Structure formats: C-alpha cells, structure tokens
C-alpha cells in the first residue's frame, strides 16, 4: 500500500504523529498546492510543539512505574486535589 492522505489520517488519529507528518510532507512535495495537506502539517506542528514541552523524565517514570510507585502516585494525586 502506498502512503496516502487516508492512511496518514488514520495514523494521526491513532497518535502516530511523526509517521503521519512524514507522509503528509512527502505528499505535499508531489502536490505543493494541496491545502488539505498544508493544514494537516500545521496541525501536526502544533501538536509537536505541545508535546515538546513534556518532561520526558517524568513521562518515562510514569510509563515504567511499578505497582508501589503507582500507589504512591495515586496517593499524591488524591492529596493534591
């Protein structure tokens, strides 16, 4: 299957932003006047900017936490709110 707008939209909807971005870029090279592709790239650039602000150390900690860490985190959340 050759990457197309539909496939890129599916990837984007599933959170595969980098992969969708590359497809949109490649499609725009072939169709530089395509407004839909330009809009999609702008949208993904905004998402990328937003996610660049994430503290990656904390994200990794959260992803890899074990049950004890999770219970501590849950307790902290409950106290904080």
C-alpha positions as CSV (number, residue, x, y, z in Angstrom):
1,X,0.0,0.0,0.0
2,X,1.3,3.4,-1.0
3,X,1.0,6.0,1.7
4,X,-1.8,8.4,1.0
5,X,-3.9,11.1,2.9
6,X,-6.3,8.5,4.2
7,X,-3.5,6.4,5.7
8,X,-1.9,9.5,7.2
9,X,-5.2,10.5,8.8
10,X,-5.6,7.0,10.3
11,X,-2.0,7.2,11.7
12,X,-2.7,10.6,13.1
13,X,-6.0,9.5,14.7
14,X,-4.1,6.7,16.4
15,X,-1.4,9.0,17.8
16,X,1.3,8.2,15.3
17,X,2.0,11.8,14.7
18,X,5.6,11.5,13.4
19,X,4.7,8.9,10.8
20,X,1.7,10.9,9.6
21,X,3.8,14.1,9.4
22,X,6.3,12.3,7.1
23,X,3.6,11.1,4.9
24,X,1.9,14.5,4.7
25,X,5.3,16.1,3.9
26,X,6.1,13.6,1.1
27,X,2.6,14.1,-0.4
28,X,3.0,17.8,-0.3
29,X,6.2,17.6,-2.2
30,X,4.2,15.9,-5.0
31,X,1.2,18.3,-4.7
32,X,2.5,21.6,-3.4
33,X,-0.8,23.4,-3.8
34,X,-2.8,20.9,-1.7
35,X,-4.4,23.0,1.0
36,X,-5.6,20.0,3.0
37,X,-2.0,18.7,3.3
38,X,-0.8,22.2,4.4
39,X,-3.5,22.3,7.1
40,X,-2.6,18.8,8.3
41,X,1.1,19.7,8.6
42,X,0.3,22.9,10.5
43,X,-1.9,20.9,12.8
44,X,0.8,18.3,13.5
45,X,3.4,21.1,14.0
46,X,1.2,22.5,16.8
47,X,0.9,19.0,18.3
48,X,4.6,18.5,18.2
49,X,5.2,21.9,19.8
50,X,2.8,21.0,22.6
51,X,4.4,17.6,23.2
52,X,7.9,19.0,23.2
53,X,7.0,20.7,26.5
54,X,6.5,17.3,28.2
55,X,9.0,16.5,30.9
56,X,10.4,13.3,29.4
57,X,12.0,12.1,32.6
58,X,8.6,12.2,34.3
59,X,6.9,10.6,31.3
60,X,9.3,7.7,31.4
61,X,8.9,7.3,35.1
62,X,5.1,7.2,34.7
63,X,5.3,4.7,31.9
64,X,7.7,2.4,33.8
65,X,6.3,2.7,37.3
66,X,5.5,-0.5,39.2
67,X,2.6,-1.1,41.5
68,X,4.2,0.5,44.5
69,X,5.1,3.6,42.6
70,X,1.6,3.8,41.2
71,X,0.1,3.6,44.7
72,X,2.4,6.4,45.8
73,X,1.5,8.5,42.8
74,X,-2.2,7.8,43.3
75,X,-1.9,8.9,47.0
76,X,-0.1,12.1,45.9
77,X,-2.9,12.8,43.4
78,X,-5.6,12.4,45.9
79,X,-3.9,14.6,48.4
80,X,-3.2,17.2,45.8
81,X,-6.8,17.6,44.8
